[in-house]
Amino acid sequence: MISGRVAIQTVVRALKYSLRYDFELAVKGMTQATSIFWILLLPLTGKAIVDFIVVRDISPPSDANVPFFFLPIIDFMLTLSVYETAFFLGVLFITMLVLVGAYGTDGAQRSSAVAALAEGEDIATRSENAANSMHSLVSGLYGLFESLWHIRVSHRLNHTLRSDIFHRFKSHSITELANRANGDVVYRAMYDTPGVSNIIFNLWVGPITSFVNLVTTILVMFVIFRNEPVVVWGAIAVGPLNFALMLYIAKLSRKYGTLAREAGSEATAVIEEGLVNMMAVQGIGSTDVYVEKFRKASWFSFSRFRQVVLVGISGNFIGFVIGANMVYIVFYYLAVPFINQEYSPGDWFVIWGYYGAISASAGWLGRLWLTLQEGIAGMHRVFMILDSELEHVDPISQLQESDSTLTLTESIRLEDVSYRYPEGREVLRDINLEANIGEMIAISGPTGAGKTTLAYLIPALILPTKGRLLVDGVEPGQGDLVRLREQVSFVFQETSVFNDTISNNIRMGRRDAPLADVQEAARVAGAHEFIDALPEGYDTNLGKAGAKLSVGQKQRIAIARALVSNKPVLILDEPTAALDPRTENELVRNLRLARDGRIVIVIAHRLSTIRAADRIYVMDDGAIVESGDHQSLMDQDGIYARFVSLQTA
């Protein structure tokens, strides 16, 4: 539940975030604020039609009953005949129609420019619509410019915010990303970020425009109807009454808006999970189960959104009742002056148009807090990500603030290193490990011993909670971590390939690598033979998640990608798990050759993979229990020897 204090903090932060586009917002605010001139002009032209053409009362009016900006037009029409006046007003209307789309005779009868995408009955599609909508109080050429400018600012704001939040997700530690559903990431980046448009335009542009409209219209009405203060005070009262009654509605809107977005995130996560694991779902015959799971998540999301709609309807109904009662009160008091002919018939159009403008602006300001609630719910979820704690310094800020020249030339060492997950569980304790350039290091041990977590420490994908990581005998500072990661190629146990050609997949680590280097890396990884046999060879597109390849083939492409990057540290997590014995033996031989000028670290269970290593570290329950080469470990007759005995038996 978002409290009122947190809601205000979210709004203030969103406003500060938007200041990077202060010029664009200033232009939008200026164009919308100046549109009040056309709204003020329309009722006066209606008055001119009635008084000068219908009633034919061409006596010069007193200056007190006509705003100063309309006096030159009145003076000009006094010199014209009735037919000439009608022609002049017709030309004026056509001009206004082209410029601002005005076509009526009062403030309510005008055209506005609005464009939006079709939207569904859920938070996601409505949020996406908010990022692509544009509007202006007027239409015509003036409204077209303002609307196009509006969507320009909206797109730039949303693009910047989405880029920031995506970069933030990419900067999270591996443990943080593992605990977060991909669907939630997608939902926050795509459907929560448009909340910034709601907040910015409703606070930077809306209040300024409404305030200018309110003050200007009230001043003009005071000039014309200064003897009837109930007209002005009745319209002004709409704002405070709306605001007072909307405070409780706003609290409900924040509550149900947040719940609806969380339900939408869950539904998106179910879709993502089902697509990623589609083969597994079909393989165990659970398609119907997963379809039902999504049906329930989707229905729950729509149910939550219906609560948001109900709250919105309640707020609009309250605003309508307040406005309708004020209209009744004002026109009740004005009936007698009009009957007594204290005002001309044309003044009816003026008071109707101006009262509509005042009540609309005052009512909008009164409902402003309620209008902001949906955007606040989304932006609060976005700022939670932008404020989330990272286990390492943001890479982009590091590169900007640090001129690190850290270069690995000798060794990497871990001294008395321990690591705990954020929730407090210790997975590594008192680790001592050394890897020198030119060595092939193997890390082995039972499942769950902490081998992969240990490997994550070497490129600083996670940072030790105790102990030191040393590069060439020096502990890298915060500004050196990016430089350290740039010198490590990591082939993860869960192989990742991209929807691109094979050559571009291998070049991911070095975009400018020539084809000869790509092919050589593929040969070392044992991938060149099957790639060359494909009809399009290295130009074969792998499709989504490498669907055209077997697990072993994808694994070899990932190894080739790491090799072509030509970095001094190569870490491979279970690189031979999906390989046949012949391919495995060839890869191990090639890795021993590839260790010249680099450190090769292999995490594996297979004896055939690790026995060729220069040094083997055996792990058990988060600690290194044995270390040495194959023969020395066999002579110890410990865990490693028993492990070998099980495989050779």
N, C-alpha and C positions, 0 to 999 in steps of 0.2 A: 504494500500500500504506500503510495507516494503522499507524503504530508504536504501541507500548504507551504511550509518553509522550503522543502526540497523542490517543490514546483517552481517557486520564485527563483531559487538558485539556478534551476535548469533554464528558465527563461533568460535570466541575466547572462548566463554563459553562452547561450545560443546567439544573443545579440552581439556579444563580444566576438564570437566566432565569425559573424557576418561582416565585421568591420573591414576585412580584407577586400571586400567589394563595396566600399563606401561610396565611390563615385557612381557606380551603377544604381545603387539604392537611392542615391540623392536624385538622379535623373528620373527614376520611377516615381519617387515621392513628389517631385516638382510637377511632373505632367499630370499626376492624378489630382494634386491639390488645385492646379489651375483649371481643371475641368469644372470647378464650381461656377465659373463665369457663365458657361453655357446653360447650366442648370438654373441660374438666376435669370437668365435672359428669356427662357421659354415662357414662364408665366406672364412676363411683361408683354410679350408679343401677343399672347392670348387676350390680355386686357385691351391692347390696341385694336384688335379685331372687333371686339364687342363694342367698345366705346366709340371708335372712329368709323366703323362700317355698319354694324348692326343697329346701334342706338343713334349713331350720327351726332354724338355730343362732341363737337370740335372746339368747345371753349377751352382756352389755355388752362391747364391744371396748375395748381399751386406746387411750388418746388417741394413742399413738405410731403406730398403724396407720391412722388416719383423719385427713384434713386438717381443720383447724379449721372451715372454712366448711361442712363436711358434718355436723359433730357435732350441731347442732340438729335436723337431719332424722333422724339415727340415734336421738337421744333421744326424738323424737316417735314414731317407729315402734315403739320398745320398749314403748310403752303400748297398742299396737294388736294385735288378733288377726291371724292369717294372712290372712283374707279382707279385713279392714279395711286391712291393709298393701298387699295387691294392688290394692284400689280406690284407695288414696292414690297409689301409684306410677303407676296408670293415668291419674289426673287430672294428675299431674306430667308424664307423657309428652305428654298432649294439650296442656297449657299450653306446653311446650317446642316442640311441633310448630307451634303458632300463632305463637309468638314468633320461633323461630329455625329452624324446619323440621326439628328433630331427631326421628329416628324409630328409632334403634338403641340398642344398649347399650354401645358403646365409641366411642373417639375417631374411628375411621375411618368409622363408620356415622352420618353426619349429612348433611343436605342443604345444598348451597351454592347461592347465587344467581348465575347466569352468563347473560349475554346477549351475542350477537355476530351480525354479519352473515354470510351465506354467503360463503365465500371461494374463490377459484380457486388454482391451483398456480403462482402467480407473486408477485413482490414487491409489485406495485401493489395487487392486491386484498387481499392480506394486510395491507398497510400501512393501507389504508382501513378494514379491519376493526378494526385496533388503535385507530383514532381513534373508533370507535363501539362498542367493547366495554365491558362493565361486569361486575364480579364482587364477591362477598363470600364470606368463609369460612363464613358461615351463611346460612340462608334465612329464610322466614317474614317477619313484619312488620319485624323488625330488619334482615334481609338485604336486603329490598326498599328500605328507606330508604338503606342504605349503597350499594347498587348504583346507585340513581338519583343519589345524591350523587357517586358515582364518575364517571358519564358526564357529569354537569354540569361537574365540574372538567376532565375530558378534553376536552370540546368547547370550553370557554373557552380552555384552553391552546392547542389546535390552531388555533382561530379567530384568536387573537392572533398566533401565529407565522406563519400563512398570510398574514394581513394585513400583517405586517412584511416578509415576504419579497417579497410582491407590490409593496408600496410601494418596496422597494429596487430591484426590477427597473425600475419606472417612473422611478426617479431615475437610472438609468444613462445614460451618454451615448449618443448615436445610434450612434457607432462601436462601442461595446461591445455594444449590442443587435444591431447588424448582424452581429456575429461569433458570436452565440449562437442556436442553433436554438430555435424556439418550443416544440417538443416537449420539449426539455430544461427550459425554464422551467416548463411545465405539470407535468412529472414531479416536479421539486423542490418546487414549491408544494403539490401534491396528495398525493404519495406518499412524499416524504422527511420532511415535517414531522411525520407521526404518530410518528416515532421519539422525539419528546419525551415522549409518553405512556409508552412503554416504559421510558425512563430514569427519569422522575420517579417513577412508581409503584413501580418496582423498587428505587429508592434511598431516596426519602423515606418511603414507606409500608411496602414489603416488609421491609427490614432491621429497622425498628423493631418491626413486628409479629412477625417471626420471633424477634428477640432477646427480646421480652417473653414470647412463647410458650415459648421455650427455657428461659429462666431460671425462669419460674414452674413449668413442668412438672418441671424438674429438682429444684427445691426440694420440690415435693410428692412426687416419687418418692423423694427422700432421706428424707423423713419416713416413708414406707411401707416402702421397701426399703433402708434404710441399711446393712443387713448384707450386701447384694449389690451392691457398687460396680460390678461388671462391667456391670450393666444400664445405669447412667448413662454410664459411660465408653465403653461400646460404641456408644451412640447418638451421643455427642458426637464420636467419632472420624470419623463419617460426613462431617462438614463439612470438616475439614482435608484428608482424603484426596480428596474431590471437588475441592476448590479446586486442590490440587497437580496433579492429572491434567488439570484443565480449562484450565490456562494455555496449553498447546499447541493444544488444540481452539479456544480463544478466538481465537488468532492466525489460524487457518484460517478461522474464522467471519467475522472482519473482512475478510479478503482476498476471499473468495468473495461475501460480502454486498455489498461495494463493486462488484465486477465485475458482479454481477447487476443492481444498480441502474443502472449505466452502460449495460448492454445493454437494460434496460427503457426508458431515456431515448431510446436510438437507435430502438427500435421505435415509441415515441410520436412521435418526430420524423418518421419515415417516414409515419405516418398523417396528421399535420398537413400535411406537405409535399404529400402526394397530394391531400388535400381542397382545399387552397388553389390548386393548379395542375391541378385536374381537367380543366378545359377544354383546357389545353395538352396534357395527357396523351392525352385522347381525340382531340384535333385532329391529332396525329401518329401515331395508331394504336398507341400504346405502352401500352395498358391492361394487356395480359398481362405486359409487362416490369415494370411497377410492382407488379402483384399478386405476381409472383415475388420482387421486392425486399422487399416486406413479409413474405412467407412466410419468407424467409431470416432477416430481422431478428427476427420473432416466434419462430421456432424457436430461434435463438441465445439469445434472452432466456430461454425455458423451459429450455434446456440449462444456462445459468448458474445458474438457480434450483435445478435438481436437485442441483448441487454444494452449495448452501446446505442443502438438505434432508438430504443425505448426512452433512454435518458435524453437523447437529442430531441425527440418529439415532445417530451415534457417541457424542455427548455423553450422550444419554439412556441408551444401553446401558451406558456406563461407570458412570453413577450407579446404574443398576439392579443391576449386579454388586456394587458396593460395599455397597449397602443390603442385598441378599440375603445376602451373606456375614456381615454384622454380625448380622442376624436369626438366622442359624444359630448363631453363636458365643454370643449372649446366651441363647438358649433351651437350648442345650446345657448351660450352667452352671446354669440354673434348674431343670432337670429333677429333679435330686436333691432340692432343698428342697421342691418340690411333692409328690414321692413320699413324702417323710418327713413330710408334713402340717405343715411349718413355716409354711405359708400356707394360708388358707382357699380353697375352690374359687372364690369370688367374686373373689379377688385376681388370678385369671388375666385377667379382663376389664380390671382396672385396669392391669396391666402391659402387656397387649397394646395397649390404647388409648393409654396414656401413651408407650410406646415408639414407637408410630406417630407421635404428635405430635412427639416429640423428633427422631426420625430424619428426619421430613419437614422440620422447621424447619432442622436442621443441614445436611441435604442441599441444601435450597434456598439457604442461605447459601453453601455450597460451590460451587454451580453459578451463583451470582449473576453472576460476571464473564462467563460464557458467555452467560447470558440477555441481558445488556446489549449484546452485540456487534451484533445486527441494528439496534438503535436507534442505536448509535454510528455505524454506517456511514451511515445516513440523516442524522443530525444534523450529521455532519462536512460533508456536501455542502451542507446548509442554511447552516451557519456560513461556509462558503467564499463564499457569495453575500452574506451579511450583512456580511462583512469585505472584500468586493471594493472596490477603489478606484474612486471616482467622479471624473469630470472636473470636476464642479461640486458645490457644497455641497448637501446634502440640502434640498430645498425646504421641508419641514415644519419642520425645525430652524431654517432661516433665518427663517421667519415668526414663530417663537416667540422668537428671539433678537434680531431686528432690527425696528426701527420705521422702515424706510426710507420716505422721502417722495419718492424719485426720480420725477420726472415729465418726460417728453420734451416740450419746447415749441419747440425750435429745430432741432437737427440731430443726426445721428449721423456719427461719423468713425472711420475705421480708419487708423492711422498706422504705417507700416513693419511691418505684421503678417505673420507667417509661421505656418504650422501643419504639424505632423508627426503622422502617425498613431502610435498607441502602439507599433507595431512598428518605428518609426523612419523610415518613408518620408515625405519632404517633399512636400506637395501644394499648398501656397501659399507664396509668398515675396515679401517686400517689397511688400505690398499697401497702397496709399493710395487711400482712397475717401471721398467726402463726399456725404451726402444730407440735404437741408434740407426742413423742413415746406413743403408746397405744391408739391413737385417729384415728377415721375415719372422714375425712374431705370431704365435698362435695362442688363442684364448679358448680353453675348453672347460667342460664341466657339465653337470646335470642341468636339465631344464629348470629355469627359475633361480639359478645360482647368482644372477646379476651380470652376466657377460655383456649383454647389449647395453645395459646402463653404464657399465664401465667404459665401453667404447664411446658412448655419448660424451663422456668427460674429456676425451682427448681433443676434439675440435671445439670444446666449450659450448656444445649444444645445451648442456646443463652445467652448472657450476658447483663445485664441491661445497658441502656444508662445513667440512673440516679438512685440514690438510692443504697441500700446495700442488699446483700444476706448474712444472718448470719447462721452459723451452730454451734449449742450449744453456741450461743452468740458471736462467733468469725467469722470475715469475712475471708473466705478462700483466700489464695494468688493464683497466677498463677500456682504454683507448686502443689496446692491442688486440682485443678479442675478434674484431671483424677481420683484421689482417691474418690472424691465426686460422680462422675458418676458411679464408680464401686459399689456404695452403693445404687443405684436406679434401680428398674425394671420398665420399661415403656411399657404399652400395648397401642399401638396407635389406633386411630379410624379406620384407614385403616389397617386391620389385615394382617400380613405377615406370611406365612408358607413356608417351603422350600421343595425342591424335595428330600425328605429323609423319613425315617420311622417316625411314630408318636412319638416313644420313643426318638429318636434323636432330633426331633423338640422340644420336651419338655425339653430335656437336654441342649439346646443351652445356657442357662444361667449358667449351672453347669454341665460340661461334665462328672464329676465323680459321678453324683448322682445315687444311687442304684435304681433298678427297684421299690422297695417298696416306695421310696420317689416320684418317677414319678407317680405311681398309686395314692398315697395319694393326690398329687397336682391336678391330674385329677379329683378325687372325689370332692375336694373342688370347683373346677371350673365347676363341673357338666358335665364333659366329659367322665368319666369312663364308664358310662352305654353304650353309643353308641360305644365307642372304643372296649369294651369287646365283643360287638355283631358282630364286623367285623371278617371275617374268619381268618385273620392273627393277629388280636388284635393289640397290641402295635407295632408289626413288620410290619404293613401295610405301604407301601410306598405311600405317598400322591400325587406323580406326580407333574407336573409343576403347581406352584402357588396353590397347594392344590385343584386341579380340581375335586378330588373325594369327596370333602366335601361340605356341605352347608356353607353359610356365618356364621350362628350361631355356627356350629361345629368348624370352623376355629377360631372363636372368643374365644371359650372355651379352645382350645388348646393353644392359645396365652396367656390366663390368667393362665393356668397351667404352662406354661413356666416361667412366671414371679414369680409365687408362689414357684416353685421348686428352684429358684435361691437363695431363703432365704436371701433376702437383707432387710435392715431396712426401706426402703421407697418403697412403691408400688403405682404407679400412673396408673389409668385406665381411658382412654378416651372413653366415651360412651360404657361401657362394656356390657350393657344389650340391646343395640339397636336392635340386631337381635335375642333376646331370647324370648321364650314364657313366659307367666306369671308364670307358675309353676317353670320353670328353673330359672327365674329371682329372685323369692322369695328365692329359695334355695341358689342361689349365694350370695344374699345380706346377708342372715344369716351367711353364711360361711365367708364372708368378715369381718363381725363384730367379728367373732371368730379369724380371721387371724390378727386382729389389735394388739393382744397381742405381745409386743416386737417389733412392727414396726409402721410406719405411713402409713395409707391407704388413698390415695387421689383419689376421684372418680369425674369425670366430667360427668354430665348427665343432661337430661331434665325430665326424668320420675320421678314423685313424689314418686312412690313405691321404687325407687332406692335411692333417696337422703334423704327421711324423717328420715331414721334410723341413719343418720350421727350424730356425736357428735357436729359438728359445720358446718354450711352451709354458704358459701359466695355467694352472689348474685351479678352478674356483669351486667353492661349495658354500652355500648359505651366505653369500655376500662377501666372502673373504677369499683371498688367494692362499691355498693350502699347500701347493707345491709349485716349483718352477725349475726349469732346466731343459736340456735337449732330450730327445726321445730316449736315448740310451741311459742317461743318468737317471731319468725318472723311472725307467724300468728297473734299474738297480736298486732304487729305493723301496720297491715292492709296496707302494702305497695305493692311493686312489687311482692314479693314472694307470698303474700296472693292472689293477683289477678291471679298469675300464677297457684296456687293450685286450685283456683275456676274454672278456665278454664278447668282443667283436670278432676276435680270431677263432673263438670256439665255434 
